[in-house]
Amino acid sequence: MSESALPADPLALFAVWFAEVHAAGLAEPNAMILATASGDGVPSARTVLLKGYGPQGFRFFTNLTSHKGRDLAENPRAALVFPWHPLYRQVRVAGPVSELSREEAAAYFRTRPYGSRIGAWASEDQSGVIRDREVLERRYAEAAERWPDPAASPFGGAEAPEGDAAGAVPLPDFWGGYRVEPETIEFWQGRRDRLHDRIRYRRATPGDPEGWVTERLAP
């Protein structure tokens, strides 16, 4: 990567790389590692899916009472890694985290497949200990009975019952989304002899969505 060819906005470069990952046919191109830490500094990491990005940050959705949700309540900062190994690329993002509005969460929740919406209710105590898989499957069946799938109707949902059984699975109060506001974004491109390209963008002024400083890091 040549500094002279870099865009001023790191999201413009991210958009190019993200499109190239999609074009290359990588499985789950929006998969990213989310690293959090508890209030007393105990780290934790897991893979989640990117569900949108823009000038305000990178968005994902999850159970708010899960391990990551509890970490973010105590310590609202996170790091992301997009591990695009087949292209010898990765992107690292770090910054503060804020919870999305209920309106944003509900709008996204409505786009999820029926089974995923029911599954969210079945796994209310995500990261909690359960006795066995039968517990999870029973909860799923109970939620599916409460909110039947309109597509399973012989009328394709045209005569679905009203009320709780209307198939409109509601957004759980324990489920929502987060936005990671990037303070730094690093682009890593693998090169021969381990002379990798590492270009880091960092905000010139904290909280300034426009100003970025670009710098090359030693590999």
N, C-alpha and C positions, 0 to 999 in steps of 0.2 A: 504494500500500500504506500502510495506516495502522498506526503502531506499536502502537496500542491493540488492534488485532485480531490481532497476530502471536502465534503460539504460542511458548511458552518453549523448545521443542525444535525446532531447525532441520530435523530429519529429519521431523517432522510436516508442516512446510510443503513439504518436498521431496516427500513422499508425495502431497500434494494436487496439486502441479504435475505430477508424473510421471503421475498418473492422468489429468489433463486433457490432457496431451500424447498419451497413448494414445487417449483419447476423440476427439481431434481428427483421428486417423488419420495422424499424421506418419510418414513412412518412417523405419525404424530409430530409434524414439524413445529407445532405450538407447545410441545412439552417443554417444561422448564423446571429446574431444581429451585425450590424455595427454601432458603435457610432463614431460620428465626432463632431467637434466644429468649429464655425466660427472664424474669426480672432480676434474678440473681446470676444471670450469665450462662446458664446451661444451654448449649447449642442443640439444634435439631434441624434435620433437613428431610425433604420429601419431594416427589415430583407432582406438579400440578399442571393445569393447562392454561395457557394464555388465552384470554377471551376478549382481547381488545387492547389497543394502545393508542396513544396520542400525546399531545403536548402536556397533558396533565399527568401522564404516567401509564403504567402497565397494569391491566386489570385481571383479576381472577376471582372465582367464586368458590365458596366452601361452607362447611358447617362452622358457625361462629363459636361454638362451644368445644370444638375439637382441640387437639394439642396445639396446633398452629394458632387457632383462634385465641386460646388462653395466653400463649406466648405474646401475641400481638397486642392483647389487652394490657399486659404488664410492660411490654417493651416494644412500642410501635415503630420498629425499624426492621428491614429485611434486606436480603441479597438474593438475586436471581442469577441463574446460569442457564443459557441455552446451549446445550451440548451437541452441536451439529458435526459430529465426528467424521461422517463420510465425506464432508466437504473440507475437512481440516480447519474448521472454524468453531469459535465459540464467542458468545457475547455475555458479558457480566454487567449486572445492574445493581446498584445499591442506593438506598435512601429511606426516608421516612414513609410510613404506611398510614393510610386513613381508610375508614370504612365507607363504602359506597352508600348512597341513599337507599331507602327502602323502595323508592320508585325505580331506581336503576336495577336493583336486585330482582324486583318483581317482573320487570320487562324482560330481563334475561331468562328468568325461571320459566316464563311462559313459552320460551323457544325450545326448552329441553324436551327430549322424547318423553312420552308418558311414563315409561318404566323408570327413567332417571328421576322424574319428579316423585314418583311413589317411593323409590329407593331412598330419597332424601329423608322422607318421613320415617321409613323403616330404620334408618341409621341415626336416629335422633341423638343418641349418646356416642357419637363418633369418637374413636380413640378410647372409649370405655371398655371394660372387660365384660364379655357376655359368656354365658354358659356353653353354648354350642351354636352351630349354624342354624339349627332348628328354631332358635329364638328369633334370629334375623328373618328367616323365611315366614314365620308366623306373623311377625310385625308387618312384613310386606303384604301378606294376604289380607290382613285386617285393614291396612290402608287402601288396598285395591278394592276391597268390598265397600269401603266408605266412599271412595271416588272411582267408580267403574270407568273403564276405558271405553269412550264412545265408539272407537273404531271396532270394538268387539261386537257391537250391536249389529244385527242383520240389516238394520236400516242405516248403517254407517254413521250412527250418532244422531240421525235426524229425529229420533224419538227418545233421546236420552232423558232420564228422569231429571227433575229439578232439584235445587237445593244442594246439599252435600254430595249427592250422588250424581251430579250433573257432569262429572268428568273434568270439571275445571279445578284441578288440583291446586290448592292455594299455596302461597309461599309460606313456609314454616317461619315462625318468629325466631328460630335458632339458626336460620340459614341466610347467607347474604354474600356480599362481595367486598373486595379490598382493592385499593389502588396503591402501587408502589411508585412514589414520585422520585425519579432518578436524580441523585446528586452527582453520581458518576456513572458513565457507561463506557465499558472497555470492549474493543473489538480485537479479537485474536485470530490471526491467520497463520496457519502452519507453513513453514518454509524449510528448505533443505538445511542440513547440518545444524538444526535447532536454532537457526537465526530467524526465529519467528517474528512476525510483525505484531506489535502490541500498541494500539492507539487508544488512548484514554481521553474522553471528554469529561470535563468537570465544570460545574457551574462557577462562573466568575464571581457571582455574589449569591449566597444562599437565598433561596426563594425566588430568584430571578428566572423566569421561564425562558428568557430569550438569550441571555449571555452565556456563552460556553468558551472554555479554554481547551485547546487541543494540545496534547503532548504525547510524545513517543516514550514508551517504557522499554527498558532492557529486558530481553527474554530470559 
